[in-house]
């Protein structure tokens, strides 16, 4: 796909799109421009859709296993893109990162155990802990100069409370931070010290903008390799979330066996046939498309930052090093979260994610999805400006 093709606007109605067809149900309003759910309004790489079409044309969709070639494609991708050499035998598969979080919580902790998060953070982190009857422990991130930092003194204090599992979000959603090697090492060393499992959600790892670089925390040392379970998926990178395919990378054989036991207790044995085909094709053939996508997303981010600085100076943005999500600081407006929401929905006709759903530290913020053609982006920015005039 040429970079210019990312400008093509597609009608996503009648495709059961959560983003475009459930907006009224979620927000209770008609005629909203949806820039909330984290999927892209771009077609995936042509070779992904071709691979799915070829498999479809075979016409027989019986019971399917995940072939070794899929694991080999993932391993080669991780080594090429992130300089992380894994053994394909470390891989297990699930329909998504959120189900994987639940599986790992069940496999490696007990009801009532403490699980640590770093808010503001991806909402299912809280949900999966609570729904599995574990206790959320929060070490809140610190916003400084429009970038998030870790309060390591607080981080260690929380670990001292007996935390069994730490949910790491890298790159960070919604803040867009790509944690540095030094930060990852310090978090990792503390988790080793207090015998805390690290569950690293790295679903946005391929969506990182230079000079930032994604570093898998498990790649930093042999000791951390055994302390970390890493969650990856092609779904955010290549806009194939509907195929429901992800992988867990678990070098620790004891933990891998425990995860496998939970999966089998739930009757989870494989992925759907098109998820398998799409995942392998994306990791084998999607790199050129991804490089073009990253250029387009970087331009969209630059457009949004300029527009907000010039047209809506009373709000500001957290500088995104990764993801296609813009975390917008609306605290300078002097409005409550409900007032911000009302302005966006009733004046701007714009559906954004409200900050408070990301936990403490999300108050006064909204999250905006920029992974769309620039025509839609500019319309969304105009609606954002209209909301706060």
C-alpha positions in Angstrom: 0.0 0.0 0.0 1.4 3.4 -1.0 1.4 5.9 1.8 -1.2 8.0 -0.1 -3.6 5.1 0.1 -3.9 5.7 3.8 -5.9 8.7 2.8 -8.7 6.6 1.4 -12.0 6.9 3.4 -13.9 3.6 3.8 -17.6 3.2 4.7 -17.4 0.8 7.7 -21.2 0.7 8.3 -22.9 -2.7 8.1 -19.6 -4.5 9.1 -20.5 -4.9 12.8 -17.8 -2.3 13.6 -17.7 -1.4 17.3 -16.1 1.9 16.5 -18.5 3.1 13.9 -21.8 1.2 14.7 -21.8 1.0 18.6 -21.1 4.7 19.2 -24.7 5.6 19.7 -25.2 2.7 22.1 -22.1 3.7 24.2 -22.5 7.5 24.1 -26.3 7.8 23.7 -26.0 10.3 20.8 -26.5 10.3 17.0 -24.2 11.9 14.5 -21.0 11.6 16.5 -17.6 11.2 14.8 -16.1 8.1 16.5 -12.4 8.6 17.5 -12.6 6.4 20.6 -12.0 2.6 20.0 -8.4 1.8 19.3 -8.6 0.4 15.8 -7.5 1.9 12.5 -9.6 3.0 9.6 -7.1 1.5 7.2 -7.1 -1.7 5.2 -4.4 -4.2 6.3 -1.5 -5.2 4.1 -2.6 -6.6 0.8 -0.7 -9.9 1.4 -2.7 -10.4 4.6 -6.0 -10.1 2.8 -4.8 -12.3 -0.1 -3.7 -15.0 2.3 -7.1 -15.0 3.9 -8.9 -15.1 0.5 -6.7 -18.0 -0.6 -7.5 -20.0 2.5 -11.2 -19.1 2.1 -11.3 -20.3 -1.5 -10.1 -23.7 -0.4 -13.6 -24.0 1.0 -13.1 -26.5 3.8 -12.8 -25.2 7.4 -12.4 -28.2 9.6 -10.6 -28.4 12.9 -7.3 -26.5 12.6 -4.0 -26.5 14.5 -1.5 -23.7 14.6 1.4 -24.9 12.4 5.1 -24.4 13.3 5.4 -21.9 10.5 3.3 -19.4 12.5 5.7 -19.6 15.5 8.7 -19.3 13.2 7.2 -16.1 11.6 6.6 -14.6 15.0 10.2 -15.5 16.2 11.7 -14.0 13.1 9.7 -10.8 13.5 10.7 -10.3 17.1 14.3 -10.8 16.3 14.3 -8.5 13.2 12.1 -5.7 14.7 13.1 -5.9 18.4 16.4 -7.8 18.5 14.8 -10.4 20.8 15.6 -14.0 20.0 13.0 -16.4 21.3 12.4 -20.1 21.0 9.1 -20.8 19.2 8.4 -23.4 21.9 7.8 -20.5 24.3 4.7 -19.5 22.4 1.1 -20.1 23.4 -1.9 -18.6 21.6 -5.1 -16.9 22.6 -7.8 -14.9 21.0 -6.5 -11.6 22.4 -4.4 -9.8 25.0 -7.2 -9.2 27.4 -8.2 -12.9 27.6 -4.5 -13.6 28.0 -4.3 -11.3 31.0 -7.2 -13.1 32.6 -5.6 -16.5 31.9 -2.2 -15.5 33.4 -3.9 -14.0 36.5 -5.7 -17.3 37.0 -2.7 -19.4 36.4 -0.1 -17.6 38.6 -2.1 -16.0 41.4 -4.8 -16.9 43.9 -8.1 -15.2 44.8 -7.3 -12.2 47.0 -3.7 -11.8 45.7 -2.4 -8.3 44.9 -1.8 -7.3 41.3 -0.1 -4.0 40.5 -0.9 -1.6 37.7 0.4 1.9 36.8 -2.5 4.3 36.2 -3.7 6.0 34.2 -3.7 2.8 32.2 -5.7 0.6 29.8 -9.1 -0.1 31.4 -9.1 -3.9 31.2 -6.1 -4.0 33.5 -8.4 -3.1 36.3 -11.3 -5.1 35.0 -9.4 -8.4 34.6 -7.9 -8.1 38.1 -11.3 -7.4 39.8 -13.3 -9.9 37.8 -10.9 -12.6 38.8 -11.3 -11.6 42.5 -7.8 -10.3 42.9 -6.9 -6.9 44.5 -5.7 -4.0 42.4 -2.6 -2.2 43.8 -1.8 1.1 42.0 1.5 2.8 41.6 0.4 5.9 39.8 2.6 7.4 37.1 3.9 11.0 37.4 3.3 13.5 34.6 6.2 15.8 34.1 6.8 18.1 31.2 4.1 16.3 29.2 5.6 12.9 29.6 5.0 10.1 32.1 7.6 9.0 34.6 7.7 6.2 37.2 7.8 7.0 40.9 10.2 4.2 41.8 10.0 4.8 45.5 6.3 4.3 45.4 6.8 1.3 43.0 9.0 -0.5 45.5 6.7 0.4 48.4 3.8 -1.3 46.6 5.9 -4.4 45.8 6.7 -4.6 49.5 3.0 -5.0 50.2 3.2 -8.5 48.7 2.3 -7.9 45.1 2.3 -11.2 43.2 1.9 -9.9 39.6 2.7 -6.6 37.9 0.9 -5.6 34.7 3.3 -3.6 32.6 2.0 -1.6 29.7 4.8 -0.9 27.2 4.3 1.1 25.0 2.0 2.8 27.4 -1.7 3.2 26.7 -3.0 5.9 26.9 0.1 8.0 27.6 2.2 6.9 24.6 5.4 6.4 26.7 7.9 3.9 25.4 9.8 2.9 28.5 13.6 3.2 28.3 16.1 0.4 28.9 17.1 2.0 32.3 13.4 2.2 33.4 12.7 -1.3 32.3 15.8 -2.7 34.1 14.9 -0.9 37.3 11.3 -2.2 37.3 12.6 -5.6 36.4 15.2 -5.7 39.1 12.7 -4.7 41.7 10.2 -7.4 40.6 13.0 -10.0 40.8 13.9 -8.8 44.3 10.4 -9.1 45.5 9.5 -12.3 43.5 6.8 -10.6 41.5 5.8 -11.9 38.1 5.9 -9.3 35.3 3.1 -9.6 32.7 4.1 -7.3 29.9 1.4 -6.1 27.5 3.5 -5.2 24.5 0.6 -5.1 21.9 1.7 -1.6 20.7 5.4 -2.6 20.4 5.5 -2.2 16.6 3.9 1.2 16.7 6.9 3.3 17.9 8.3 6.5 16.5 12.0 7.2 16.1 14.1 8.0 18.1 12.2 6.0 20.6 12.8 2.2 20.4 10.7 -0.6 21.9 12.7 -2.9 24.1 11.0 -6.2 25.3 11.6 -6.3 29.0 12.2 -10.0 28.8 15.1 -9.5 26.4 17.3 -7.5 28.9 18.8 -10.4 30.8 18.5 -14.2 31.4 17.1 -13.5 34.8 14.3 -11.3 33.5 13.7 -13.7 30.7 12.5 -16.1 33.4 10.5 -13.4 35.3 8.4 -12.1 32.4 5.5 -13.2 30.4 5.1 -11.1 27.2 1.8 -10.6 25.4 2.0 -9.7 21.7 -0.4 -9.6 18.8 -0.5 -8.4 15.1 -3.9 -7.0 15.7 -3.1 -3.4 16.6 -0.1 -3.2 14.2 -2.0 -4.4 11.1 -5.6 -3.5 12.0 -6.8 -7.1 12.2 -8.4 -7.1 15.6 -11.5 -8.9 14.3 -9.4 -11.9 13.5 -8.8 -12.4 17.2 -5.2 -13.8 17.3 -2.5 -13.1 19.8 0.4 -14.9 21.5 2.0 -15.3 24.9 5.8 -15.6 25.1 6.6 -17.5 28.3 10.3 -18.7 28.6 9.7 -20.0 32.1 8.6 -23.6 31.6 6.8 -23.9 35.0 4.7 -20.8 34.2 4.1 -22.0 30.7 2.7 -25.3 32.0 0.5 -23.5 34.5 -0.9 -21.2 31.7 -1.5 -24.3 29.5 -3.5 -25.9 32.3 -5.8 -22.9 32.6 -6.2 -22.7 28.9 -7.2 -26.4 28.7 -9.5 -26.1 31.6 -11.4 -23.5 29.6 -11.4 -25.7 26.4 -9.0 -23.3 24.6 -6.9 -25.3 22.1 -6.3 -23.2 19.0 -7.3 -20.1 17.1 -9.8 -19.7 14.3 -8.4 -20.6 10.9 -8.4 -17.0 9.5 -6.7 -15.7 12.7 -3.9 -18.2 12.1 -3.5 -17.4 8.5 -3.8 -13.6 9.0 -1.3 -13.5 11.9 1.3 -15.5 10.0 0.9 -13.4 6.8 1.2 -10.2 8.8 4.4 -11.1 10.5 5.9 -12.6 7.3 4.9 -9.9 4.8 3.8 -6.8 6.6 7.0 -4.9 7.3 7.0 -2.6 4.3 3.4 -1.7 4.9 4.2 -1.0 8.6 7.0 1.4 7.7 4.6 3.4 5.5 2.0 3.3 8.2 4.4 4.7 10.8 5.3 7.6 8.5 1.6 8.4 8.1 0.8 8.1 11.8 3.7 10.4 12.6 2.4 13.0 10.2 -1.1 12.7 11.8 0.4 13.2 15.2 2.3 16.3 14.0 -0.9 17.7 12.4 -2.9 17.2 15.6 -0.2 18.7 17.9 0.1 21.8 15.6 -3.6 22.2 15.4 -4.1 22.0 19.1 -1.2 24.4 19.9 -2.5 27.0 17.4 -6.3 26.6 17.7 -6.9 25.3 21.2 -4.0 26.5 23.3 -6.0 26.1 26.6 -5.5 22.3 26.2 -2.2 20.3 25.7 -1.1 16.9 24.7 1.1 14.3 26.2 3.9 13.6 23.7 3.4 10.2 22.2 6.5 8.1 21.6 4.4 5.1 20.5 0.8 4.1 19.7 -1.7 6.1 17.5 -3.5 7.4 20.6 -3.3 11.0 21.7 -3.7 11.7 25.4 -5.1 15.2 25.7 -4.8 17.2 28.9 -8.0 19.3 29.3 -7.4 20.4 32.8 -6.6 24.0 31.7 -10.2 24.4 30.6 -11.4 24.5 34.3 -14.2 22.1 33.5 -15.3 18.9 35.3 -15.0 15.6 33.5 -18.8 15.6 33.0 -18.7 19.1 31.5 -15.8 18.0 29.1 -17.9 15.0 28.0 -21.0 17.1 27.6 -19.2 19.7 25.4 -17.6 17.0 23.2 -20.9 15.1 22.7 -23.4 18.0 22.5 -21.3 20.8 20.9 -18.6 19.1 18.9 -20.4 15.9 18.2 -17.2 14.0 18.9 -16.8 10.6 20.6 -13.5 10.4 22.6 -12.5 8.1 25.4 -13.0 9.9 28.8 -9.9 10.0 31.0 -11.3 8.8 34.3 -12.0 5.3 32.9 -8.1 4.8 32.9 -8.0 5.2 36.7 -6.4 7.7 39.1 -4.5 10.4 37.1 -6.9 10.2 34.2 -9.2 13.0 35.5 -9.3 15.9 33.1 -8.0 14.0 30.1 -9.5 12.4 27.0 -8.0 9.9 24.6 -8.2 10.5 20.8 -7.5 7.9 18.1 -5.5 9.4 15.3 -5.3 6.3 13.1 -7.6 7.5 10.4 -7.4 9.3 7.0 -6.4 12.9 7.3 -9.7 14.0 6.1 -11.4 12.4 9.2 -8.6 13.6 11.4 -9.0 17.3 10.4 -12.8 17.0 10.9 -12.2 15.5 14.3 -9.8 18.3 15.3 -12.3 21.0 14.1 -15.0 19.3 16.3 -12.6 19.3 19.2 -12.0 23.0 18.7 -15.7 23.7 18.5 -16.3 21.8 21.7 -14.2 24.3 23.7 -14.8 27.6 22.0 
